[in-house]
Each structure stands twice: as C-alpha cells, then as structure tokens.
Amino acid sequence: MHKTVCQRLVPGLARGTAPLTLLVAPAGYGKTTLLTRAADVFPGKVLHWRPCRDTLGVPSLLASLGRQLELSDPVSVESVLLAVERRADPVLLLVDGVHHVHGSPAEALLEELAVLAPRNLRLILAGRRMPALNLTRLELADTAVLRARELRLPEGEIASVFPDAPELTRELAELTRGWPGLLRLSRPAVLAGRDPLESAALRTYLDREVLEALPPRLVRLMERGPDDPGSHDGTDAPELAEEYGLETDVPLLRAHLARHCARPARHTGTPHPPGAQTSASLFLRCFQRYEATLAGRPLDWSRTRPRVRALARLLSVHAGRPIHREELMAALWPESPAHTAGRGLQVAVSALRTVLEPGTGRGRAQVLVRSGEAYMLVLDPGGSCDVQAFEAAAGEGLRAAARGEADRAAGALGRALRLYTGELLPEDGPAEWVVPIRERYRNQAVRAAHALAEVELGRNRAAAAVAAAAHALSVDPFQDAVWRLLIAAHRQAGDPVAARHAERRHAQMLDTLGVV
C-alpha cells in the first residue's frame, strides 16, 4: 500500500474514538500494512492476534492475549478486560485475518470484548469477509467499517505512485479501480502496451487470492453479469459482494471472469459456464445425517472404506471450496508420517472418484477436481449443499437484522434455522477435524435463532419470538441472554404461567453453572 493511502487512513485508525473498526476487502488492499502502520503510531499498548489453521479457537485467542498482557493462567474474558481497564495507557487490539474465524466461538468472543470494552480499549478487525457481528447493539453503534472503496487508490494518488507514466494513469485507474494489488501486478504490462491478463502472475493472483476466497455463488453471479437472463437472483449480488468488501465493477476482474466462462469446463475448480446444464448436479446434506445425491441417484457407500467416506464428508462440508491436501492428510491421517498419509490420500481420492464418476478417465473429472495442491467437490449451478445454504441464509439474516430490515431478517433467519436440522455430520462422532467445525455451525445456529427471537419480539410477534428462543435453547441451553428473551416473550404473549416456568428452568441452568 502506498504511503498516500496510509497518510489518509492511519491517523483515524490509530487515534479514532470508535471502540470497533472493521476493514473488509479482498486480498491486495493493504489491510495488513494499515494495521502495521497503525500499530507503529498508536500511543499505547498494542495487542495482536492473527488466526491461522492451528490457532483458530477461543483458547488460542485468550492465551495470546494473556501472554501479551502478562496474565497468569487461567486467562478469561474477565481477566483480559480487567487487565486492560487497570492500565493507564490506551490499548489497541489488532486482528488480521478475522475471516478465518467467521461464525465461530472466537468471533463471538471478539464481539464480547468489543461490547464490554473499557474506555481505553479499541479493536480493529481486518479480513476478507464482514464479521457476523450484531452491529445493532448500542455498544457497537459507532462501529466504523472501511471497505474496498475506502481503501483503493484514487486517480490522483495513482499518479503519485507511478510518476514515470502520467499518460497511463487514467488507463490504470479504469482497469483496476484503484485496487492496489492489481495496480502493482498489471503496471508492467500496461507500460509495455500489453494485455495485463497475459501475465501468469496476475491470473494466478486473481484465481488463488481473490476468487477462491469468494463463495461460488457470488463468482457465478459476477460471471453472468446483471443483464444476463440467467441472473434472476442477481439482485443478491451487490449485498453478497458487500459482505466480502468487493467492488464488482473492476474491469480487469470482469475480463478475467469472462475468460473463465470462455474456457472448457475442466478440472480447474472454476464453475461451469453460465447456462451449461450437466447431468452431474450434486446435492449434499451434512446436518443431522450425511446424504449425497448425484445426477438424481443416492450414492452407494456400501463398498467403500471408512476413510473414503470420511473424505467425502469432509469435502462435502467445504463443497465448492478447495481444501489443501496437507489439511486433508492432517484431518484423516493425523498420526501417520507424511509419506504414508500422502499415499493414503491418493488412494482415497481415487476410490471416491470411482463412486462419484465411475468410468471417468484421468484428468477428466468434473465433480471431484484437483486445483494445484487442493481438492474440491464442485457444485454446478443446479446443485446444492445445506451447509452453504445455511451460511448464506444466516449471514443474510444477521446483516438484515443489523440494518433494521425486520421482514428480510425474519425470512432469512427462518430459512437458516430450517436448514440447521441437527448437528453437523454425527457419523463422524468426536473426530478431531469435525468437532471445531461442528461447534462453529452450532454457535452460528444459536446466534441466528437468538437474532430471530429479537426481531420477532421487536415487531410484536411474541409467539414467533418464543419459538425462536426455544429453538436456540434446544441447541444450547446455557445461553443466559436467550433465557431472558424467552421469559420476556412469554410475558409479551400474555402467558405468565409459561414465563414463570421459563424463569424456574433459567434458575436451574444458572445453578448448574454455579452462578448465584
């Protein structure tokens, strides 16, 4: 990121008054650089947390904060907040890559820190997706959100970045819309008078760093364009793009997507061309029990080994998203040496392809594809996965609730709860790889039900609020705020007997936890 952008944004980040600031944009917008520069000039204590594959959970977050604040174990939210409050100087918590914990208990803990923050604590969360936080809460009403349009380089700043080619400033600005990462990668080709997309580095960057981080549905909507007759659901594209901080009118990105559509549908991991109909539509169910239907037929797992079935379920949860082979090996062969796990994965992938696409020759797979060092189950436009649908509905509902759009929120949150029919992949029991994912969706379901109860209570639909709160408590009975909401809903419904019964059950729950 060029110093002009930093000069424009860093002072507000370092010395702002909002307790919470969100930086939401795709790769290449300088989010990490901004956090680093803000930390350099912040006049107080700076705390850092960067979630990655091995440090995604609440214990990792609390342990990191505890080390930086020099707290003794056990570290809790309360001890962190108390340590911050006792400091005489301001404290800034920077989280880079917050999209890695989207919808997880760690994200909920960050929201709790922001809500309960003492006056001297501020948080800046940066990532490629809008966190699923309830920004309607009074404590978060002043949250500042910076997306791509605030982080990009305007034409005047582009001219100062590339003073050697002022005549190309306008062309670069139009091609990239000021996207810093694309500016850097496309500049050599533009200066030489060539098509920037001839650069393998630029194409790889767009594929791996930008498109792979987006939900396949958004990529398909962007490929079709708003005027395509197949984009009957294209009205959702702006909202979905907003969630990922993306500007969809970047000509260079549009041109790259158009070339994707023009390529034959091979095992590249990219969606099929719009309007293409395949007989291999895949339908996946992962909540309550695992089911997979391909081309209208339920898949027969009777002759497959347990690890092949586990591989199918793991890829199904992430359908439409590439999973690196090392992650698959660590999940399914956790105790095996790397070479043994690698051979096991090759055998399992081959066996799974036999189930999914019997008779398909090497390199011609359309359903289980390889992209670099990753594998992915492809969902064509006719297929679906309940996990993806649940995530989309819950995200839409929480965003609508945050904007005060009660009708839209109720509809989307209700859809999400109908999709969450039970715990994720019960067939896998307490397998280490599935437990954190299962917990993430369980928490997301509770948050969706809680938000729906609040929405329904707010529009005087007490019976619906009771049902939503009861749903949340059926998933997790240890939610104090939901119990209080349930009691209020019963009272609003004019049912004092049910309210007293809920109060007794709430008291029993608190007694179980040892809360006076």
C-alpha positions in Angstrom: 0.0 0.0 0.0 1.4 3.4 -1.0 2.2 6.0 1.7 -0.6 8.3 0.4 -3.3 5.8 1.5 -1.5 5.3 4.8 -1.3 9.0 5.4 -5.0 9.3 4.6 -6.3 6.4 6.8 -3.7 5.6 9.5 -4.4 8.6 11.8 -8.0 7.7 12.0 -7.2 4.1 12.7 -4.6 4.9 15.4 -6.4 7.7 17.1 -10.1 7.1 16.4 -12.7 7.0 19.0 -14.9 4.2 17.7 -14.5 1.1 20.0 -14.6 -1.1 16.9 -13.3 -0.7 13.4 -13.7 -3.2 10.6 -11.5 -3.4 7.5 -13.3 -5.7 5.0 -11.8 -6.1 1.5 -10.3 -8.8 -0.8 -6.6 -9.6 -0.8 -4.4 -6.8 -2.2 -6.0 -3.8 -0.5 -3.2 -3.4 2.1 -5.1 -4.3 5.2 -2.1 -5.8 6.9 0.0 -2.8 6.0 -2.6 -0.5 7.5 -2.6 -2.5 10.7 1.2 -2.4 10.9 1.3 1.4 10.4 -1.5 2.0 12.9 0.4 -0.1 15.5 3.6 1.9 14.8 1.9 5.3 15.7 -0.6 4.1 18.3 0.2 5.9 21.6 -0.2 2.9 23.9 -0.2 -0.8 24.2 -0.9 -2.8 21.0 -2.1 -6.4 21.2 -2.0 -8.7 18.1 -3.8 -11.8 17.1 -3.6 -13.5 13.7 -5.8 -16.6 13.4 -4.5 -19.4 11.2 -5.2 -23.1 10.8 -3.7 -24.1 14.1 -4.8 -21.1 16.2 -8.5 -20.6 15.4 -10.1 -21.3 18.7 -11.0 -19.4 21.9 -8.2 -21.0 23.9 -5.6 -19.7 21.4 -7.1 -16.2 21.4 -7.2 -16.0 25.2 -3.7 -17.5 25.5 -2.3 -14.9 23.1 -3.9 -12.0 24.9 -2.8 -13.4 28.2 0.8 -13.6 27.1 0.8 -10.1 25.8 -0.8 -8.7 28.9 1.4 -10.9 31.2 -1.6 -12.6 32.9 -1.4 -15.8 34.8 -3.4 -18.9 33.9 -6.3 -19.4 33.5 -7.0 -16.5 31.3 -10.6 -15.4 30.8 -12.5 -12.6 29.1 -13.0 -11.0 32.5 -9.3 -11.1 33.4 -8.3 -9.7 30.0 -10.8 -6.8 30.3 -9.8 -6.1 33.9 -6.1 -6.0 33.0 -6.8 -3.5 30.2 -9.0 -1.4 32.4 -6.3 -1.2 35.1 -3.8 0.2 32.5 -3.2 3.9 32.5 -2.5 3.9 28.7 -4.8 3.2 25.8 -4.9 -0.4 24.4 -5.5 -1.4 20.7 -6.3 -5.0 19.8 -5.5 -5.8 16.1 -6.8 -8.9 14.5 -5.6 -9.7 11.0 -7.5 -12.4 9.0 -10.7 -12.3 11.0 -12.5 -14.1 8.2 -10.7 -17.3 9.3 -13.0 -17.4 12.4 -16.2 -16.3 10.7 -19.2 -17.6 12.7 -17.0 -19.3 15.3 -16.9 -19.0 19.1 -13.6 -17.0 18.7 -15.5 -14.4 16.6 -18.3 -14.3 19.3 -15.6 -13.7 21.9 -14.2 -10.8 19.9 -17.7 -9.3 19.8 -17.9 -9.8 23.5 -14.6 -7.9 24.0 -15.9 -5.1 21.8 -19.3 -4.9 23.7 -17.7 -4.9 27.1 -14.6 -2.9 26.2 -13.5 -0.4 28.9 -13.0 3.2 27.7 -9.3 2.7 27.0 -9.7 -0.4 24.7 -10.3 -0.3 20.9 -10.4 -3.2 18.4 -9.6 -3.2 14.7 -10.6 -6.4 12.9 -9.4 -6.9 9.3 -10.4 -9.7 6.9 -11.8 -10.7 3.6 -15.4 -11.1 4.9 -17.7 -9.0 7.0 -17.7 -10.5 10.5 -21.1 -11.8 11.7 -21.4 -9.3 14.5 -24.6 -7.7 15.8 -23.8 -4.1 15.0 -27.3 -3.0 16.1 -26.2 -3.4 19.7 -26.0 0.0 21.4 -22.3 -0.6 22.4 -21.4 -1.2 18.7 -23.5 1.6 17.2 -20.4 3.7 16.4 -18.5 0.9 14.6 -16.5 2.2 11.6 -16.4 0.0 8.5 -13.8 0.5 5.8 -14.3 -1.5 2.5 -12.6 -1.6 -0.8 -13.9 1.8 -1.9 -12.3 3.5 1.1 -9.0 1.5 0.7 -8.5 1.9 -3.0 -6.2 4.5 -4.6 -8.0 7.4 -6.4 -6.7 8.5 -9.7 -4.7 11.4 -8.1 -2.9 9.0 -5.8 -2.2 6.6 -8.7 -0.4 9.4 -10.5 1.8 10.0 -7.5 2.6 6.3 -7.2 3.6 6.0 -10.9 5.1 9.4 -11.8 7.0 7.9 -14.6 3.9 7.2 -16.7 1.4 10.0 -16.2 -0.3 9.3 -19.5 -1.2 5.8 -18.3 -2.7 6.9 -15.0 -6.2 7.0 -16.3 -5.9 3.7 -18.0 -4.6 2.0 -14.9 -7.3 3.7 -12.8 -10.0 2.5 -15.1 -8.7 -1.1 -15.4 -8.1 -1.6 -11.6 -10.5 0.9 -10.0 -7.5 1.7 -7.7 -7.1 -1.9 -6.4 -3.5 -1.6 -5.1 -2.6 -5.3 -5.6 -3.9 -5.3 -9.2 -2.1 -2.0 -9.9 1.2 -3.5 -8.9 0.7 -6.6 -10.9 -0.8 -5.0 -14.1 1.5 -2.0 -14.3 4.5 -3.7 -16.1 2.2 -5.0 -18.9 0.3 -1.7 -19.3 3.6 0.2 -19.5 4.7 -2.2 -22.2 1.4 -1.8 -24.1 0.3 -5.5 -23.5 -2.8 -7.0 -22.1 -2.3 -7.3 -18.3 -4.1 -10.7 -18.3 -1.2 -12.1 -20.3 0.6 -12.1 -17.0 0.5 -15.6 -15.4 1.3 -13.9 -12.0 -1.8 -11.7 -12.3 -4.1 -14.5 -13.4 -2.8 -16.8 -10.6 -3.3 -14.0 -8.1 -6.9 -13.4 -9.2 -7.7 -17.1 -9.1 -6.0 -18.1 -5.8 -6.1 -15.0 -3.7 -9.4 -13.4 -4.9 -11.8 -15.8 -6.5 -11.0 -18.8 -4.3 -11.9 -16.7 -1.2 -15.3 -15.9 -2.6 -18.4 -18.1 -2.4 -19.0 -19.9 -5.7 -22.5 -18.3 -6.0 -21.0 -14.8 -6.0 -18.5 -15.8 -8.6 -21.3 -17.2 -10.8 -23.3 -14.0 -10.4 -20.3 -11.9 -11.3 -19.6 -14.1 -14.4 -23.2 -13.7 -15.6 -23.4 -10.0 -15.1 -26.5 -8.1 -14.1 -28.0 -8.1 -17.6 -27.7 -11.9 -18.2 -31.2 -13.5 -18.4 -29.9 -16.3 -16.1 -29.2 -13.9 -13.3 -32.8 -14.0 -11.9 -31.2 -13.9 -8.4 -28.7 -11.3 -9.4 -30.3 -8.8 -7.0 -28.5 -10.5 -4.2 -25.1 -9.9 -5.9 -24.5 -6.4 -4.5 -25.3 -7.5 -1.0 -23.1 -10.6 -1.2 -20.3 -8.5 -2.7 -20.7 -6.0 0.2 -20.3 -8.9 2.7 -16.9 -9.7 1.1 -15.9 -6.0 0.7 -15.7 -6.5 -3.0 -16.2 -3.9 -5.8 -17.7 -6.0 -8.7 -17.2 -3.3 -11.4 -13.4 -3.7 -11.7 -12.9 -4.2 -15.5 -9.7 -6.3 -15.0 -11.6 -8.7 -12.8 -14.6 -8.8 -15.1 -12.3 -9.5 -18.1 -10.6 -12.4 -16.2 -14.0 -13.8 -15.3 -15.2 -13.6 -18.9 -12.2 -15.6 -19.9 -13.1 -18.2 -17.3 -16.5 -18.5 -18.9 -14.9 -19.0 -22.3 -12.8 -21.9 -21.2 -14.0 -25.5 -21.4 -15.3 -26.8 -18.1 -12.4 -28.9 -16.9 -10.9 -29.8 -13.6 -9.7 -26.3 -12.7 -12.1 -25.8 -9.8 -13.9 -23.0 -11.6 -17.7 -23.0 -12.0 -19.3 -24.4 -15.2 -20.1 -21.7 -17.8 -23.4 -20.0 -17.2 -26.4 -21.7 -18.7 -24.5 -25.0 -19.0 -26.6 -28.0 -17.9 -24.8 -31.0 -16.7 -26.2 -34.3 -15.6 -23.9 -34.4 -12.6 -25.7 -32.0 -10.3 -24.6 -32.8 -6.7 -26.9 -32.4 -3.7 -25.3 -32.7 -0.3 -26.8 -32.8 3.2 -24.5 -32.6 6.2 -26.7 -31.5 9.1 -28.4 -34.3 11.1 -27.2 -37.0 8.8 -25.0 -37.3 5.7 -26.6 -37.7 2.3 -25.2 -37.3 -1.2 -27.2 -37.5 -4.4 -25.6 -37.2 -7.8 -27.5 -36.9 -11.1 -30.7 -37.9 -9.2 -29.3 -41.1 -7.6 -28.3 -41.6 -4.0 -24.6 -42.5 -3.8 -23.9 -46.1 -2.6 -21.2 -46.2 0.0 -21.6 -49.8 0.9 -18.4 -50.9 -0.8 -16.2 -48.0 0.3 -13.7 -47.9 3.2 -14.4 -45.7 6.2 -11.6 -43.2 5.3 -13.1 -42.8 1.8 -16.5 -42.0 3.3 -14.8 -39.6 5.8 -13.0 -37.9 2.9 -16.4 -37.5 1.1 -18.0 -35.9 4.2 -15.0 -33.6 4.8 -15.0 -32.3 1.2 -18.8 -32.0 1.3 -18.8 -29.6 4.3 -16.5 -27.4 2.2 -18.2 -28.1 -1.1 -17.2 -25.5 -3.7 -14.0 -24.6 -1.9 -10.6 -26.1 -2.4 -9.1 -27.9 0.6 -5.3 -28.3 0.6 -4.0 -31.8 0.6 -2.0 -31.2 3.8 -5.2 -30.3 5.6 -6.9 -33.4 4.3 -3.9 -35.5 5.4 -3.8 -33.9 8.9 -7.5 -34.5 9.4 -7.8 -38.1 8.2 -4.3 -39.5 8.9 -3.3 -37.4 12.0 -0.9 -40.0 13.4 0.7 -41.1 10.1 4.0 -39.9 8.6 3.6 -37.5 5.7 4.5 -40.0 3.0 2.1 -42.6 4.4 -0.7 -40.0 4.7 0.0 -38.8 1.1 -0.3 -42.3 -0.3 -3.5 -42.9 1.7 -5.0 -39.6 0.4 -4.2 -40.6 -3.3 -5.9 -44.0 -2.8 -8.9 -42.4 -1.1 -9.3 -39.8 -3.8 -9.1 -42.4 -6.5 -11.7 -44.6 -4.7 -14.0 -41.6 -4.1 -13.8 -40.7 -7.8 -14.9 -44.2 -8.6 -18.1 -43.7 -6.6 -18.8 -40.2 -7.9 -17.8 -40.6 -11.6 -17.3 -44.3 -12.5 -15.5 -44.7 -15.8 -14.2 -41.2 -16.0 -10.7 -41.1 -17.4 -7.7 -39.5 -15.6 -7.8 -35.7 -15.9 -11.5 -35.6 -17.0 -13.2 -35.4 -13.5 -16.0 -32.8 -13.2 -17.2 -33.4 -9.6 -14.1 -34.2 -7.5 -11.4 -31.9 -9.0 -7.9 -31.0 -8.2 -6.7 -27.5 -8.3 -2.9 -27.2 -7.6 -2.3 -29.0 -4.3 -6.0 -28.8 -3.3 -9.1 -31.0 -3.9 -12.7 -29.8 -4.2 -16.2 -31.1 -4.7 -17.7 -28.9 -7.5 -21.3 -27.7 -7.1 -22.6 -26.7 -10.5 -25.5 -24.2 -10.7 -28.0 -27.0 -10.4 -26.5 -28.5 -7.2 -26.7 -27.5 -3.6 -25.2 -28.1 -0.1 -27.2 -27.5 3.1 -24.1 -26.1 4.8 -23.5 -23.4 2.2 -27.2 -22.6 2.1 -27.3 -22.3 5.9 -24.3 -20.0 5.9 -25.7 -17.8 3.2 -29.2 -17.5 4.9 -27.7 -16.9 8.4 -25.3 -14.2 7.1 -28.1 -12.5 5.1 -30.4 -12.6 8.2 -27.8 -11.2 10.6 -26.9 -8.4 8.2 -30.6 -7.5 7.6 -31.2 -7.5 11.4 -28.2 -5.2 11.8 -29.7 -2.8 9.3 -33.1 -2.9 10.9 -34.8 -4.8 8.0 -37.1 -6.9 10.1 -39.0 -8.7 7.4 -36.0 -9.7 5.4 -34.1 -10.7 8.6 -37.0 -12.9 9.7 -37.3 -14.6 6.4 -33.6 -15.3 6.0 -33.1 -16.4 9.7 -36.1 -18.6 9.5 -34.6 -20.3 6.4 -31.3 -20.8 8.2 -33.0 -22.5 11.1 -35.0 -24.8 8.8 -31.7 -25.8 7.2 -30.0 -26.5 10.5 -31.8 -29.7 11.2 -29.3 -31.1 13.7 -25.6 -31.3 14.5 -23.1 -31.5 11.7 -22.0 -34.9 10.5 -23.0 -37.0 13.5 -21.5 -40.0 11.7 -18.0 -38.7 12.4 -18.5 -38.6 16.2 -15.7 -36.8 18.1 -13.2 -36.9 15.2 -10.8 -34.0 15.8 -11.3 -32.5 12.4 -15.1 -32.2 12.7 -15.5 -31.0 16.3 -14.4 -27.4 15.8 -16.4 -27.1 12.5 -19.5 -28.6 14.2 -19.2 -26.2 17.1 -18.9 -23.3 14.7 -22.1 -24.1 13.0 -23.8 -24.9 16.2 -22.9 -21.4 17.6 -24.0 -19.9 14.3 -27.4 -21.6 14.6 -27.8 -20.3 18.2 -26.9 -16.8 17.1 -29.4 -17.0 14.2 -32.2 -18.2 16.5 -31.3 -15.5 19.1 -31.4 -12.8 16.5 -34.7 -14.1 15.0 -36.2 -14.0 18.5 -35.1 -10.4 19.0 -36.5 -9.5 15.6 -39.9 -11.1 16.2 -40.2 -9.6 19.7 -39.4 -6.2 18.2 -42.3 -6.5 15.8 -44.7 -7.7 18.5 -44.8 -11.3 17.3 -44.4 -12.9 20.7 -45.4 -16.4 19.7 -42.7 -16.5 16.9 -40.2 -15.0 19.4 -41.0 -17.8 21.9 -40.5 -20.4 19.1 -37.1 -18.9 18.0 -35.8 -18.6 21.6 -36.8 -22.1 22.3 -35.0 -23.3 19.2 -31.8 -21.5 20.3 -32.1 -23.2 23.8 -32.7 -26.6 22.3 -29.3 -26.2 20.6 -27.5 -24.7 23.6 -29.4 -24.5 26.9 -26.7 -22.4 28.6 -27.5 -19.1 26.9 -28.4 -16.6 29.6 -29.5 -13.8 27.3 -31.8 -16.2 25.4 -33.4 -17.4 28.6 -34.2 -13.7 29.5 -35.5 -13.1 26.0 -37.8 -16.2 26.2 -39.2 -15.0 29.5 -39.9 -11.6 28.1 -41.6 -13.1 25.0 -43.9 -15.2 27.2 -44.8 -12.1 29.1 -45.5 -10.2 25.9 -47.6 -13.1 24.8 -49.7 -12.7 27.9 -48.7 -16.1 29.3 -47.4 -15.6 32.9 -47.5 -19.3 33.7 -45.1 -20.1 30.9 -43.0 -17.1 31.9 -42.7 -18.4 35.5 -41.9 -21.9 34.2 -39.1 -20.4 32.0 -37.8 -18.5 35.0 -37.5 -21.7 37.0 -35.7 -23.5 34.2 -33.4 -20.5 33.8 -32.6 -20.6 37.6 -31.9 -24.3 37.3 -29.5 -23.6 34.5 -27.7 -20.9 36.4 -27.5 -23.3 39.5 -25.9 -26.0 37.3 -23.3 -23.5 36.2 -22.7 -22.4 39.8 -23.9 -18.8 39.1 -25.5 -17.1 42.1 
